[in-house]
Structure formats: C-alpha cells, structure tokens
C-alpha cells in the first residue's frame, strides 16, 4: 500500500508524459528513446531479377500506354464538344421559350383589345338593317351527328 502511494506521488509530481521524465531542479526534461534496429534483409537472386524486370519498360508496353492515352484524349475531346453543344442547345431553347412567352402575351393582349372594342349590338344592327340578314327559321336549321369524329367533312353544298 505504501509502495502504491509512493508510485502515485511519483507519477503525479515527476512525470507528465510516458516517454519523458522530470528531475527536480534546473535540469531540462530528457526523452527516453528506444532505438529499434531493423534486421538487414537479404534478397534472393530471383527477387532482385524480378524487380529489375518490373522496372524495365518494353516497347510493346510503351505503345499500349500511348494508344490508351490517345483513346482517352479523344474520348475526352468528344465529351467536351458534346457537352458544349448541349449547353448551347439549352441556351437556345431557353431563349426561344422566353420569346414564345412574350409573343403569347402580346397576342393575348391584342386579342383582348380586339374583342373589347367590338360592340355586338352595333354589329347586330348593321347585319339586320344594312345587310338584310335575318334569324334562321325552323326549317333552315340542319343538325348533323358527329359519331366517332370531332369534325364534319362537307363533300357537297348544304341545301
């Protein structure tokens, strides 16, 4: 028990890191270093020969790497060109869409002005009074059924 208390006091007062120890007084802390010696490995003749062979580059390998780089460069150039075309097309589409929207707005405004300025009562008076038009009578109205079709095709004059 006394040893544990003494160790605890030593640990608390004299040591602040595991690899350093402190001596009371004006002495600077010293590091405790353990030198690790690596054993010298001798390589076999086959290992040395295989490493030298791996370091050499034969002409076939260089040709293969060159061809791979050329193919990669061509694919990247094609990709970049395609990407720029897509970007240009997207810009053109957005410009045309905005132009279409402005044309639709101006067309709607012109239609509203045109229909707003028409007085239907005046048109009715001119049609009946000046042009001699009359309302259709019971025998003049002919009804057609549009079975299976949205429009009626006229092939002869209506009697």
Beta strands, then each sheet from edge to edge (+ up, - down):
strand 1: 20-21
strand 2: 30-31
sheet 1: 1+ 2-
end
